[in-house]
Amino acid sequence: MDDDLTGATAPGGGSRPRPLAGPASPAAAAAVPAAQSIVAADAAKAAGSQKATLAKVATSDLVFLRAAEYARLRNYADVSGKKQQQYLSIFQPIIGK
């Protein structure tokens, strides 16, 4: 049986509560840092304010997170479409909307 919000199947076929958040995938963690050298190379070729802006982006801890920050990232369940209606029907009474 599928869990209502996540679509996951519990062992033995029964549905059980599942966490909505899990660790972010390692592939996602590798995607952004791989672009850092590209941005830095573009900054080296640029001039004026564009050079300064690209250099700030290339060295930004907000754009290129450290490993400890990536470890804290989580992926959340997709609650779009039919599942969004079910999700809203559960939580709207709680939050008063």
Backbone as CSV, one residue per row, in Angstrom:
resi,resn,N_x,N_y,N_z,CA_x,CA_y,CA_z,C_x,C_y,C_z
1,MET,0.846,-1.179,0.000,0.000,0.000,0.000,0.884,1.232,0.000
2,ASP,0.542,2.230,-0.776,1.327,3.458,-0.864,1.006,4.387,0.293
3,ASP,2.038,5.026,0.807,1.859,6.082,1.794,1.195,7.249,1.073
4,ASP,0.218,7.876,1.675,-0.581,8.899,1.000,0.215,10.068,0.445
5,LEU,1.157,10.597,1.196,1.843,11.804,0.743,3.141,11.521,-0.011
6,THR,3.834,10.435,0.320,5.129,10.212,-0.316,5.082,9.186,-1.429
7,GLY,4.038,8.358,-1.491,3.976,7.316,-2.505,4.889,6.148,-2.186
8,ALA,5.490,6.141,-0.999,6.407,5.075,-0.622,5.630,3.873,-0.104
9,THR,6.167,2.708,-0.330,5.531,1.482,0.136,6.286,0.969,1.349
10,ALA,5.571,0.702,2.414,6.184,0.202,3.628,6.480,-1.284,3.488
11,PRO,7.495,-1.799,4.198,7.772,-3.228,4.175,6.536,-4.011,4.590
12,GLY,6.277,-5.129,3.931,5.111,-5.938,4.238,3.849,-5.416,3.590
13,GLY,3.944,-4.348,2.815,2.799,-3.837,2.085,1.950,-2.839,2.846
14,GLY,2.170,-2.676,4.150,1.360,-1.736,4.919,1.911,-0.331,4.827
15,SER,1.063,0.630,5.114,1.496,2.016,5.079,1.925,2.431,6.472
16,ARG,3.004,3.163,6.568,3.455,3.675,7.854,3.926,5.102,7.658
17,PRO,3.960,5.900,8.701,4.413,7.284,8.550,5.836,7.338,8.023
18,ARG,6.088,8.272,7.145,7.414,8.466,6.564,7.848,9.901,6.829
19,PRO,9.125,10.117,7.059,9.575,11.501,7.196,9.442,12.213,5.861
20,LEU,9.011,13.470,5.882,8.901,14.234,4.651,10.257,14.750,4.199
21,ALA,11.228,14.795,5.090,12.544,15.308,4.723,13.578,14.214,4.838
22,GLY,14.533,14.223,3.936,15.653,13.300,3.984,16.892,14.045,3.556
23,PRO,18.060,13.431,3.750,19.288,14.110,3.339,19.265,14.439,1.854
24,ALA,19.827,15.563,1.502,19.926,15.947,0.093,20.834,14.970,-0.624
25,SER,20.599,14.759,-1.888,21.383,13.785,-2.645,22.807,14.273,-2.853
26,PRO,23.781,13.335,-2.862,25.166,13.726,-3.118,25.333,14.371,-4.489
27,ALA,24.538,13.956,-5.475,24.632,14.549,-6.814,24.298,16.034,-6.780
28,ALA,23.296,16.396,-5.983,22.936,17.815,-5.871,24.058,18.600,-5.219
29,ALA,24.722,17.995,-4.251,25.812,18.674,-3.566,26.992,18.920,-4.499
30,ALA,27.193,18.056,-5.471,28.331,18.194,-6.374,28.045,19.144,-7.531
31,ALA,26.782,19.391,-7.838,26.430,20.175,-9.023,26.873,21.628,-8.931
32,VAL,26.599,22.289,-7.823,26.929,23.706,-7.708,28.433,23.931,-7.559
33,PRO,29.138,23.217,-6.676,30.577,23.454,-6.575,31.321,23.238,-7.894
34,ALA,30.836,22.373,-8.746,31.480,22.147,-10.040,31.439,23.404,-10.906
35,ALA,30.486,24.279,-10.658,30.362,25.513,-11.436,31.255,26.629,-10.912
36,GLN,31.797,26.466,-9.713,32.583,27.534,-9.107,33.791,27.900,-9.960
37,SER,34.490,26.918,-10.512,35.669,27.223,-11.330,35.279,27.920,-12.630
38,ILE,34.100,27.637,-13.151,33.613,28.289,-14.376,33.334,29.768,-14.099
39,VAL,32.677,30.039,-12.979,32.384,31.432,-12.611,33.681,32.185,-12.343
40,ALA,34.629,31.543,-11.669,35.913,32.185,-11.387,36.671,32.491,-12.684
41,ALA,36.620,31.572,-13.644,37.283,31.802,-14.932,36.624,32.954,-15.680
42,ASP,35.304,33.032,-15.628,34.589,34.151,-16.257,34.957,35.474,-15.583
43,ALA,35.122,35.441,-14.256,35.514,36.654,-13.533,36.906,37.114,-13.957
44,ALA,37.809,36.164,-14.173,39.175,36.508,-14.580,39.200,37.173,-15.958
45,LYS,38.255,36.809,-16.817,38.199,37.366,-18.183,37.420,38.684,-18.248
46,ALA,36.572,38.924,-17.262,35.690,40.094,-17.286,36.438,41.366,-16.889
47,ALA,35.740,42.489,-17.040,36.320,43.781,-16.671,35.293,44.596,-15.893
48,GLY,35.794,45.553,-15.121,34.934,46.500,-14.422,34.024,45.873,-13.389
49,SER,32.795,46.381,-13.331,31.842,45.922,-12.316,31.438,44.464,-12.533
50,GLN,31.439,44.027,-13.793,31.106,42.620,-14.052,32.168,41.706,-13.442
51,LYS,33.430,42.089,-13.526,34.521,41.310,-12.935,34.328,41.213,-11.425
52,ALA,34.031,42.359,-10.793,33.842,42.384,-9.343,32.649,41.523,-8.928
53,THR,31.568,41.630,-9.669,30.370,40.852,-9.338,30.631,39.357,-9.483
54,LEU,31.240,38.952,-10.581,31.532,37.530,-10.786,32.517,36.998,-9.746
55,ALA,33.488,37.818,-9.359,34.441,37.402,-8.327,33.734,37.192,-6.989
56,LYS,32.781,38.072,-6.663,32.009,37.905,-5.424,31.172,36.635,-5.463
57,VAL,30.554,36.370,-6.606,29.739,35.157,-6.745,30.624,33.914,-6.617
58,ALA,31.776,33.932,-7.276,32.678,32.775,-7.279,33.207,32.434,-5.889
59,THR,33.269,33.423,-5.005,33.798,33.188,-3.659,32.718,33.233,-2.583
60,SER,31.467,33.288,-2.979,30.369,33.419,-2.024,30.037,32.105,-1.322
61,ASP,30.018,32.142,0.005,29.590,30.974,0.785,28.088,30.737,0.667
62,LEU,27.362,31.733,0.212,25.925,31.561,0.015,25.624,30.826,-1.289
63,VAL,26.472,30.987,-2.281,26.280,30.318,-3.569,26.936,28.946,-3.559
64,PHE,28.151,28.878,-3.045,28.912,27.630,-3.013,29.084,27.209,-1.558
65,LEU,28.129,26.424,-1.087,28.093,26.020,0.316,29.259,25.123,0.683
66,ARG,29.646,25.176,1.930,30.688,24.286,2.461,30.072,22.927,2.741
67,ALA,30.917,21.903,2.885,30.460,20.526,3.102,29.540,20.410,4.315
68,ALA,29.848,21.111,5.390,29.016,21.044,6.596,27.612,21.585,6.328
69,GLU,27.520,22.611,5.487,26.212,23.170,5.158,25.435,22.227,4.246
70,TYR,26.125,21.587,3.295,25.452,20.609,2.434,24.896,19.457,3.245
71,ALA,25.608,19.053,4.273,25.156,17.939,5.106,23.834,18.254,5.800
72,ARG,23.541,19.533,5.987,22.296,19.934,6.653,21.125,20.096,5.687
73,LEU,21.358,20.045,4.374,20.279,20.204,3.393,19.354,18.997,3.407
74,ARG,18.105,19.216,3.068,17.104,18.150,3.022,16.278,18.269,1.753
75,ASN,15.825,17.127,1.247,14.860,17.088,0.150,13.488,16.865,0.770
76,TYR,12.488,17.460,0.203,11.137,17.335,0.741,10.225,16.676,-0.276
77,ALA,9.152,16.080,0.208,8.196,15.392,-0.655,7.549,16.372,-1.629
78,ASP,7.310,15.900,-2.840,6.606,16.696,-3.846,5.114,16.590,-3.547
79,VAL,4.491,17.695,-3.231,3.061,17.693,-2.919,2.302,18.540,-3.929
80,SER,2.577,18.307,-5.210,1.865,19.043,-6.248,0.724,18.178,-6.791
81,GLY,-0.132,18.787,-7.578,-1.240,18.060,-8.197,-2.237,17.539,-7.173
82,LYS,-2.653,16.277,-7.344,-3.623,15.664,-6.432,-3.110,15.631,-4.998
83,LYS,-1.829,15.372,-4.851,-1.267,15.298,-3.508,-1.307,16.653,-2.808
84,GLN,-1.238,17.744,-3.585,-1.314,19.074,-2.985,-2.690,19.278,-2.356
85,GLN,-3.735,18.849,-3.014,-5.082,18.981,-2.463,-5.205,18.194,-1.167
86,GLN,-4.657,16.976,-1.155,-4.699,16.162,0.056,-3.897,16.828,1.174
87,TYR,-2.725,17.316,0.851,-1.868,17.999,1.816,-2.589,19.206,2.399
88,LEU,-3.177,20.028,1.540,-3.887,21.220,2.005,-5.084,20.856,2.874
89,SER,-5.793,19.786,2.518,-6.956,19.386,3.313,-6.560,18.957,4.724
90,ILE,-5.337,18.478,4.873,-4.842,18.074,6.190,-4.375,19.285,6.990
91,PHE,-3.612,20.182,6.347,-2.952,21.251,7.090,-3.726,22.561,7.165
92,GLN,-4.625,22.830,6.252,-5.373,24.086,6.321,-6.200,24.194,7.594
93,PRO,-6.868,23.138,8.047,-7.603,23.262,9.317,-6.678,23.574,10.506
94,ILE,-5.458,23.116,10.440,-4.514,23.323,11.540,-4.018,24.763,11.554
95,ILE,-3.701,25.287,10.367,-3.139,26.635,10.312,-4.208,27.718,10.150
96,GLY,-5.459,27.292,10.028,-6.557,28.246,10.026,-6.805,28.955,8.718
97,LYS,-6.539,28.324,7.606,-6.806,28.972,6.317,-7.913,28.265,5.594
